[in-house]
Amino acid sequence: MSLPFSSQALRLLKEKKTKTKIKVLATHPKIDLPILHLVGEEADRLGLECYVIGGYVRDIFLHRDSTDIDVVVVGKNTLLAHEASQGTRCGIDLAQAVAKRLGKGAHLSVFKTYGTAQVKRGKIELEFVGARRESYQHDSRNPIVEDGTLEDDQNRRDFTINAMAVCLNRDRYGELLDPFGGIRDMNECTIRTPLDPDITYSDDPLRMMRAIRFATQLGFYLDRETFDSIERNRERIKIITKERIVEELNKIMLSRKPSVGWILLDKTGLLPLIFPELSALKGVETKDGKGHKDVFFHTLQVLDNLAQKSDNLWLRWAALLHDIGKPKSKAWDDQAGWTFRNHNYLGAKMIPRIFKTMKMPQNEKMQYVIKMVDLHMRPINLIEDTVTDSAVRRLLFEAGDDIDDLMLLCDADITSKNEEKVRRFHKNYELVRQKMIELEEKDRIRNFQPPVRGEEIMQLLNLEPCARVGELKNAIKDAILDGIIPNEYEAAKAYLLKIANE
């Protein structure tokens, strides 16, 4: 599989296949930018070397948009001869000089603790850091940082495709330094570490998640040594905070085909460590010659189906979790075989604990996922029975503004290999959708409240606040949903007085 390199880059690859300095990018539109020339000029004035490094360089070759530019700075500020600026400080010095030169419209942020600085101007973000050498302690992914060379800085990068650097100094502007064969690995669609992967992943176990995330986002492969090393070092993931893990999971979830990432997490042995409830969906049990589908792989197919239709992150999480209650609800019935009764209800009940454990949002996003998981069987039940107005009204009422998302999820949940069955289900879903449109236009059911409010019920019937008021209000709601009365004030009031007299 070949990548869409520019003709200029391909010509260079044919001419020079060694891992040497290649002057190829000076006129590339992503490098030949006024702001990058300005950075190089300020670095020359301060007597510093500076390089664009990492993802911005990688994305030039992958033809991906990128506005975050990492700049690594090497040397000591020669303008501070009497208080020579240390190497880890020189990134801040250059950032301050660049911000001053840019003037109004540039925003400078300095993070002295980390020896880094950021300059924002419009959509462009420049991150400056001094070249560094890192060492790690076994119980932490936070490195001990020392001044280093460009080579030291490239050695500490996570993957070869992120270790390429382009010089911004005037006399070497556009020079590409690719010491680990990052271009070759991109051409071969491979994720590989610059140094021994066991050291890379043991030092910073989050890189195992990043490797899988990049493989998913880019459609790349993990090379054999990288894969085996993740498998060997998987227990190290326990020192990583849940927040950082979820950050990587969300990027996997937003990929074009998120199942790739989840399958790699499973195959490397990381899945049961970071998400045991999802790992529990794996496997098929057979009894009396009857087996059920592998819920794990069914779930991933549903997720991929949905990803083709929606980039809503939380709807994608609902797809991943829609059958999470099946292991707890699985039972054998001599007549029906394997059953998963009420798995939607059990799954919805599991989600708050899953979100809390994984340090995911405990807000309306979680409530949205709960609703989607709880309701995902309702449209299927509708199409398997007679589609009654009452059932559709109740579904519209309970789903509210999320009804379209729910129908997308249910469509994605059709994974049968029986093409006739798939066609029939899709056709029936269209009938349900049409019925929803008709009833919504006529009855305005989505998010409706009974036309007669609780306060008015108390006034009309001379009642104090009590459970009876709620019962009467619910009776009006049910009468509207069942089609006994229209969703109108006068009809609701007349119905209230009628049932009150009875």
N, C-alpha and C positions, 0 to 999 in steps of 0.2 A: 504494500500500500504506500503510494508516494504522497508527500505533502505538497501543497500548492506554493512552493517557494517561488520567489521572484526570479526572472531569467538571469538577473545579475548574480544572485546568490548561487543559482545552479551552475553558472559558468565558473564561479570561483571553486565550487566543490569539485568540479571536474579537473580544474587546473591544480588544486592543492588539496590533497586528501590527508595530510599530516596535521597534527594538533598544534599548529603554529599560529603566529599572529597574522591575520588576514585583513588587509585594508580594503573593505568592501562596502561599508555602510555610510561613508561620508556624505553621499548624495541621496541616501534613502530619505523619503519625506518624514519618517518618524524620528530620524536622527538630525537631519538638516533643518532644525527648528531654531528660530531666533533665541528662544529662552535657553536652549542647550548650548548654543554658541556663547551666550552671555555667561553661563555657568563656567564654561571652559576658560573664558577670558579672566574671570575673577580668580579662578584657581591658578592660572599662570601668574597673575599679579601677586598672589600670596605665596607663590613658590610651592604649590601643591599639585600632586597628580590627582585626577578625578575620573571616574568611570561610571557610566550607566551600567547597572548590573541586575540580573535576576529576571523577573517576569516580563518586564517591558521589552527586554532584548529577545526573550523567548517568543513573545507574541508578535514580534516583527516577522519572524519566519513562519508563524502559524496563521498570519493574516487575521489576528484577533485585535479588536479595539482595546486600548489600554490607556488610561490617563494618569495612573499612579506610577511615578518614575523614582526608582531607588538609585541614589548616587552614593558611591563609596569613595572616600577621600583618603589619600595616602600621603604621609609625610608630616612635617611640622611647619607651622606658619612662620615663614622667614621674616615677616614684618613685625614679629614680636620677639626680636633677638634677645632682649633683656629678660624676658619671661617666656622662653620658648614654649609655644603651645603644644601640649602633648598630642600624640597621634589620635587618641580617642576623643580629643576635644576639637580636632581640626575640622570635623564635619560641621560642628556648630559654627565655627569661624566662617566657613565658606557659606553656610546658609545665611548668616547675618549679612555678609557682604553682598550676596545675591539679592536678598530682600531690600537692602538699602539701594542697590542699583535699580531694581524694578520700581521702587517708589510707591506712589499711591496705587491701590488695587492689589498689592501683595500683602499677604498676612503671614507673619512669622510666629511659629510656636517652638519653644526651646524646652527640651526635656533633659536637664542636666544630669539627673540620676542615671539615665541610660546613655548619655553622651550622644544624643540624636537631636535633630531639629527638622521642622517641616516648613516649607514655603508653599502657600497656596496662591494661585492666581487664576481666576476663572475656573475652568474645568480641570486645570493641570495641578497636580499635587507632586511636589518634589520632596522626597525623604532623604536627608543627609546623615551619613554616619561615617565615623572614622574606621579605616581598615582595622580588623581585630583578629586576634587568635583566641579561641575558646577552649576551656576544659570544664569537665563536669564531675559532680559527685554522684554517687550511685542512687541516692534517694531524692534527687531533684533534677528537673530539666532546666533550671536556671543556671546559666554558665558562669564560670569565673572568666572575666574578660581582661585581656591584655592588648597593648598595641601590637599591630601586626602588619604584614605586607599584603599586597594584593593577592599573592598566592595563598597566604594564610586565610584571607577572607573567602577566596573561592573554595578552599578546602573545607570550610565549615558549612558550605551550602548544602541543602538537602538532596538535590538531584542534579545530574549533569545538565539537564535542560534549563536549570535555574542558576547555573554557575558561569554562564557566559557574560563577558563584560565588553563594553565599547568605550574607548578612550575619548575624552572630551577636550584634552589639551590641544592647543593649536597645531603643534608640529606633528601630532599623531591622531588628529581628529578622525573619528570613524573607524579606528583600528579595532578589529574584533579579536578578543582573546578567548579561546575556547580550549582550555587545557585538558578537558576530560571527554571531548568528543560529543558535546551536546547536540551539534547539528546532525551528526551521524545518528544519534539516538532518536532525534525527532524524525529523521528520514525513515528510521526503522520502527517508529511508533513505540518506543521503549522507555519505561521509567527505570532509571538506574541511579545508584548513589555514586558520588565522586570517589569516595574512599570505601573502606571495608563496611558493608552494610550493618554488620553486627555492632560496630562502634557507633555508626550513625544513628541506629534505632535505639540502642541502649542509652546513649547520651541524651537523646530527646525522643521519647517514645511517641510524641504527637506526630512525628514524621511518618510513622506507619499509617496513620489515618490520612495524612496528606498524600502519601503515595497512592493510596486507593482512591482518594478524591480526584487526583490528577488523572489517573487512569480512566476514571469514569467520565470526567469532563471532556478529556481530549480524545477518548476512544483509543488509548494506548494500552500496551501490555506491561505487566510487571516482569522484568527479566528474572530468570530462574533464581539467581543468587539473592535478588531483592525479595522475591516471594518467600523463599526458604528462610531468610533471615527474619522476616516478619513473623513467620510461624514459630521460630525459635524464641523470639523476644516478646511474644504476645503478652505475657504476664506483666511486662513492664508498663503496659497501658494503665495499670492501676494507680500509678502516681500522677496521672493526668487528671485535671479537674473535669467534672462533668460538663461545665460550660464550654470548655475548649473542644471537647468531643462532639457536643451537639452542634457547635459552629461548623465543624467539618461535615457532620451528618446532613445539616441543612444544605450545604453546597452540593453534596451528593444527591440529595432529594431534588434539587433544582436543575440537575443535569438532564440532558436530552433523554437518556435511558438510565434511570436511577438503579434499575435492577442489577446492573453491572457492579456497582459499588457494594450492594448488599450481598451479592454472591461472593465477591472477593473477601468481604468481612467474614463470611461463613467459612470459606475454604482456608483462610489463614488462621482460623481459630479465634479471631477477635470478637465475633458476634456474641457468643455466650457470655463473654466478659463485660460487654458494654450494653447488651440488650437481650437478657436471657428470655424474656417473654416472647420475643420474635423468634429466637432460636427454638423455642418449645413447639413452634408450628411445624417443624420438620418431621418428615417420616410418614410412612403409611402402615397402618395396622390391618391385618386380614383375619377374618373369622368366617368359617363355613364357606370359604371361597369368595367372600365379599370383602373388598377393600374400599377405602375412601381415597379421594384425591390428596396429594401432598399439599397441605394448606400453605406451606411456606412458598412453594413455587407458584401456586395459584395466586397468592397475595402479590408476588412480584410481577406477575403478568397483569394483574389489575392495575398496579401502580404504573407500569409502562403504558398500558392502554390510556389511563387518565392523563399521563404526562404528554401524550400526543394532542390532547384537547385543552389542557389548562396548565398554566404556570403558577396557580395559586398554591403556595407552599403548604398551607394548612389543610387544603383539600387533598393534597398529596399525602400528608400525614394521615388523614382520615382513611385514604385508600390503603396505606400500609397497615393501619390498625383495625380495619373493618372486621376482620375475622379473628382478632386477638383473643376473643373469648372462647374459641372453639375447643382448645385443649381441655378447658374446665367443664365444657358442656357435652363433650363427646360421650355417647352411651350406645350400647348395643340393644337393638330391638329385634326380636325374632321374626317379626313380620316385615319391618321396614329396613332392617340392616342397621348401618351406622347412622346415628342421628346427632344433630348439634342444636337441639332445641334451646331457644332463648339466648343463643350465643351473642346476638347483637346487644341484648340487655346486659349480659355479664361483661361483655367487652367494654361497653360504655362505663360500667362501674369500675373497671380496672384503670381507666385512663387517668383520673386524678393522681393515683399513686405512681403510675409510670411517669407522668409529667413532673411530679415532685421529685422522684428519685433521679431523673435525668436532668433536673434543674431547667426544665422548660417552662414557658410562661404559664402562670396560674391566673389567667385572666379570660377575656372574651375569646381569645384564640383557642384556649383549651375547651371552653364551653361549646364553641363551634364544632370542634372535632368530636366531642361527646355527642352532640346532636346528630352529626352525620353518621356516626357509628350506630347509634341507637335506632335511627330511622332507615338504615340502608336496606332492610328487608321489606319495608312497607310497599314500595312500588312493585317488587317481585310478587308479593302476595296479591296485589291488585290484579296483575295480569294473569295470574293463575286462577283467580276466581272471576266472577262477573264484575265488571267495572261499574260500581254503583256511584251515583252522584254523592251520596252521603260519605262513602269511603274517601272519595277524591277531595271533598270539602275538608274532611278531618286532616288529611295529609297536607293540604294547602295551609290549613290553620297552624298545624304543628311545625311545619318547615318554615313558614313565613317567607322572608326574602331570600332564604337559602334554598328554596325549592329547585332552582335551576342547577345549582351545584350538586344537590342530592341526585338529580336525574343524570347528571354527568357521571357521578360515582356509580350509579346503578348500571348505566350503559357499559362502563368499563368492567363491571363485575361479570359480564357475560363472556366466559372463557371456554365454553364447550367446544370440543373438536367436531361436534355434529353441526355441519353448516346449516342444515334445515332448521335445527333448534335455534341456532343463533339468529337466523333470518326471522323466525317466528317471534322470538323475544323482542328483537328490535322493532318489528312491526307493531307488536302489542304496546311497547313503550310509546310509540308515536300516537296510538289511540289514547293512552293515558294523558299524554301532553296536550292533545287536542281537547280532551274533556276538561283539563285544567284551565285552558285558555277560555273555553266557553263559560265555565262556572265562575271564573274570576271576573270576567266581563259582566256577568249577570249579578253575582252575589257579593263581589268585593270581599273575599274571605281572608286573603293574606293579612296577617297581623291585626285582624279586626278585634274590637272589643264589643261586648253586648251593648246595643244602643241604649238600654236603660241601665244607668249606673247604680251602684250600691246605695249612694246617698238618697237617690230618688225613690228606690225601693222602700227604704225606711220611712220616707215622708208619706208615700202613697199608702202604705200599709200600717203606718203608725207603729213601727218596730224600733226597738233599741238595737245597737250593734250586737249581732249574735250569729251563730252558725247558719240559721235559717236564711239570712240575707245572702250568704254565699251559695247556698243550695238553690235559691230562686234565680240568682244570676247565672249559675251553671245550667239551670233548666232552660233559660232563654238561649244561652249559647248552644246547647245541644239541639234545641228545636230549629235553630237556624242551620246548623251543620247537617241535620237530618232532613232539611228541606220542608219541615212542617210549616214554617213561616219564613217570609223573606227577611233579608238583613236590613230592616227599616224600623224607624223609631215607633211609629203608630202601631204597626203590627206587633212589635215586641211588647209594647205597653199593654195592648189588649190581651196578649197571651199571658202576661204576668197577672193581670187581674183575674183572668179565667182560672188559672191554676191556683191562685190564692183563694178564690171562692171555693174551689173543689177541696 
